[in-house]
Amino acid sequence: MEKLARALNLLGVNYQEDTLDKYKKYMDLVLSWNKRVNLTSITDKNEFVTKHFIDSIFVCGFSQMHEINKVIDVGTGAGFPGIPLAIVYPDKEFLLIDSTNKRIKIIYEISREIGLKNVTFLHGRAEDIAHNKKYREQFDLCVSRAVAKLAVLSEYCLPFVKVGGWFAAYKSQGIEKELAESQNAYKLLGGHLEKNNSISIDGFGLDHRILMIKKIKQTPAKYPRKAGTPTKDPLK
């Protein structure tokens, strides 16, 4: 956990005494469940800390994080990046959604076991949930580490973000072509990528960065399109 503590310090995060213990317990429980249900392909603990925890908390380096209260994690999988962020921000509200009910049930049980009280969970597809008034344009920040092109992720995520809020897309380096191809998509959905507005930290063997897209206008009511369409026919 020393590496994780170093990353938190580098990102300027003030964390509580039991924070690192919660991270360790979450990792141990995920790896225990992983023997029965496929939650992650990463089973080495050192690699787990780097690729799941440190990668997830990159967004803590975003200067506006102190203004954010409500966060949604779209396609959370085994709880990333939502759970690592919820651990370090006990004063913020988190909603984690995933289309696989079994995963949602497991991470719900694990989060309760480690004492997280600021996280709720919802099973369903983003394309459907985003049309529910209870969730549409209700969040200050949407995070997603889902493996999809930015144009697809934007259609999944931006409808959840309120005007003035942010969508944090976890991406690899060298995505200039993908960025160019997705410009019209995130603009159509109400997003704006400010020049050089990305976050990365060095020294941890990760090649990821986070693109911060600001929501500057409401998403047209017809988006996201029906389930499956954004992946099959990405906005251009």
C-alpha positions in Angstrom: 0.0 0.0 0.0 3.0 2.3 0.2 2.8 2.9 -3.6 -0.8 3.8 -3.3 -0.1 6.2 -0.4 2.6 7.8 -2.6 0.2 8.3 -5.4 -2.4 9.9 -3.1 0.2 12.3 -1.7 1.4 13.1 -5.2 -2.2 13.9 -6.2 -2.6 16.1 -3.1 -5.3 14.0 -1.6 -5.9 14.2 2.2 -7.0 10.8 3.3 -8.1 9.3 6.6 -6.3 6.9 8.9 -8.3 3.9 7.8 -8.3 4.7 4.0 -5.4 2.4 3.1 -7.0 -0.4 5.2 -10.2 -0.1 3.2 -8.3 -0.3 0.0 -6.5 -3.4 1.1 -9.7 -5.1 2.3 -11.5 -4.3 -0.9 -8.6 -5.8 -2.9 -8.6 -9.0 -0.8 -12.3 -9.4 -1.1 -12.4 -8.9 -4.8 -9.6 -11.4 -5.3 -11.4 -13.9 -3.0 -14.6 -13.5 -5.0 -12.6 -13.7 -8.2 -11.9 -17.4 -7.5 -15.6 -18.1 -8.0 -16.7 -15.3 -10.4 -14.6 -13.6 -13.0 -14.2 -10.0 -11.8 -10.7 -9.2 -12.9 -7.9 -10.7 -14.9 -5.4 -9.0 -12.6 -4.6 -11.2 -9.6 -1.1 -10.1 -8.6 -1.5 -7.7 -5.7 1.2 -5.2 -6.7 -0.3 -5.0 -10.2 -3.8 -4.7 -8.7 -2.8 -1.7 -6.7 -1.2 0.0 -9.8 -3.7 -0.9 -12.5 -6.9 -0.7 -10.5 -6.4 1.6 -7.5 -3.8 4.1 -8.7 -5.3 4.2 -12.2 -8.7 4.9 -10.7 -7.6 7.8 -8.5 -5.9 9.8 -11.3 -9.0 12.0 -11.4 -8.3 13.2 -7.9 -5.7 15.5 -9.5 -8.5 17.4 -11.3 -8.6 20.8 -9.7 -12.4 21.0 -9.6 -12.9 17.8 -7.6 -13.6 19.9 -4.4 -16.7 21.3 -6.1 -18.1 17.9 -7.1 -20.8 16.3 -4.9 -22.5 13.6 -7.0 -20.6 11.1 -9.1 -21.8 8.3 -11.4 -19.5 5.4 -12.6 -20.8 4.0 -15.9 -19.8 0.4 -16.6 -18.2 -0.1 -13.2 -17.3 -3.8 -13.6 -15.6 -4.8 -10.4 -16.1 -1.3 -9.0 -13.5 0.7 -10.8 -13.0 3.6 -10.7 -16.0 4.2 -8.5 -15.0 2.3 -5.3 -11.5 3.6 -5.0 -12.9 7.2 -5.4 -15.7 6.6 -2.9 -13.1 5.3 -0.4 -11.1 8.5 -0.6 -14.1 10.9 -0.8 -16.5 9.8 1.9 -18.3 13.2 1.7 -19.4 12.7 -1.9 -22.3 10.5 -3.3 -21.5 7.8 -5.8 -23.8 5.7 -8.0 -22.2 2.7 -9.7 -24.1 1.1 -12.7 -23.3 -2.0 -14.7 -25.2 -4.2 -17.1 -24.2 -7.4 -15.3 -26.3 -7.9 -12.2 -24.0 -10.6 -10.7 -21.1 -8.1 -10.6 -23.3 -5.4 -9.1 -24.5 -7.7 -6.3 -21.0 -8.8 -5.4 -19.5 -5.3 -5.3 -22.5 -4.2 -3.2 -21.8 -6.9 -0.7 -18.0 -6.1 -0.6 -18.7 -2.3 -0.2 -20.9 -3.0 2.7 -18.3 -5.3 4.3 -15.7 -2.6 4.2 -18.1 0.0 5.6 -18.8 2.3 2.6 -21.9 4.3 3.2 -21.7 6.8 0.3 -22.2 4.4 -2.6 -25.4 3.0 -4.2 -25.6 0.5 -7.0 -27.9 0.0 -10.0 -28.1 -2.8 -12.5 -29.0 -1.8 -16.0 -27.8 -0.5 -19.3 -26.6 3.1 -19.5 -28.8 3.6 -22.7 -31.9 2.9 -20.7 -31.0 4.4 -17.3 -30.0 7.8 -18.9 -33.6 8.3 -20.1 -34.9 8.1 -16.5 -35.5 11.6 -15.1 -34.1 10.5 -11.7 -30.7 10.1 -13.2 -30.6 12.2 -16.4 -28.3 15.2 -16.1 -28.2 14.9 -12.3 -24.5 14.3 -11.7 -21.5 16.7 -11.3 -19.1 14.1 -12.6 -19.4 10.9 -14.7 -16.4 8.6 -14.7 -15.9 5.5 -16.9 -13.0 3.1 -17.5 -15.2 1.1 -19.9 -13.3 -0.2 -23.0 -15.0 1.7 -25.8 -14.2 4.5 -28.3 -14.7 8.0 -27.0 -17.6 8.6 -29.3 -19.4 5.6 -27.8 -18.5 6.5 -24.2 -19.7 10.0 -24.7 -23.1 8.8 -25.7 -23.3 6.5 -22.7 -22.0 9.1 -20.2 -22.7 12.7 -21.1 -26.5 12.3 -20.7 -26.0 11.7 -17.0 -24.0 15.0 -16.5 -25.6 18.2 -15.5 -24.7 21.4 -17.5 -21.6 22.7 -15.9 -20.5 19.2 -14.8 -17.8 16.9 -16.2 -17.2 13.6 -17.9 -13.9 12.0 -17.1 -12.9 9.5 -19.8 -10.0 7.1 -18.8 -7.9 6.6 -21.9 -4.5 5.5 -23.1 -1.8 7.8 -24.4 -1.7 8.3 -28.2 -5.4 8.7 -28.9 -5.2 11.7 -31.1 -6.9 9.9 -34.0 -9.7 8.7 -31.7 -10.1 12.2 -30.3 -10.4 13.7 -33.8 -13.0 11.1 -34.8 -15.1 11.7 -31.7 -15.1 15.5 -31.7 -18.5 15.9 -33.4 -20.0 13.2 -31.1 -19.2 14.8 -27.8 -20.1 18.3 -29.1 -23.5 17.0 -30.3 -24.1 15.5 -26.8 -23.3 18.8 -25.1 -19.6 18.3 -24.3 -16.5 20.5 -24.8 -12.9 19.3 -24.4 -10.8 22.2 -23.3 -7.3 22.3 -24.8 -4.8 20.3 -22.8 -7.4 19.5 -20.2 -6.2 16.0 -19.3 -4.7 14.4 -16.2 -1.8 12.0 -15.9 0.8 11.1 -13.3 4.3 9.8 -13.9 6.4 7.2 -12.1 3.9 4.3 -11.7 4.3 2.5 -15.0 0.9 3.5 -16.3 0.3 4.9 -19.8 -3.2 6.2 -19.1 -4.5 9.7 -19.0 -7.9 11.1 -18.2 -9.7 13.4 -20.6 -12.0 16.0 -18.9 -15.0 16.9 -21.0 -17.1 19.7 -19.7 -20.9 19.7 -20.2 -21.8 23.1 -21.7 -25.3 22.4 -22.9 -28.1 19.9 -22.5 -27.9 16.6 -24.3 -30.7 16.3 -27.0 -33.6 14.2 -25.7 -33.1 11.4 -28.3 -29.7 10.4 -26.9 -28.5 7.9 -25.9 -30.1 5.8 -28.6 -31.6 2.4 -27.9 -29.5 -0.3 -26.3 -26.7 -1.6 -28.5 -26.9 1.2 -31.1 -24.1 3.4 -29.8 -21.6 0.5 -30.1 -22.8 -0.7 -33.5 -23.2 2.7 -35.0 -21.1 5.3 -33.2 -21.9 8.9 -33.7 -19.6 10.6 -36.2 
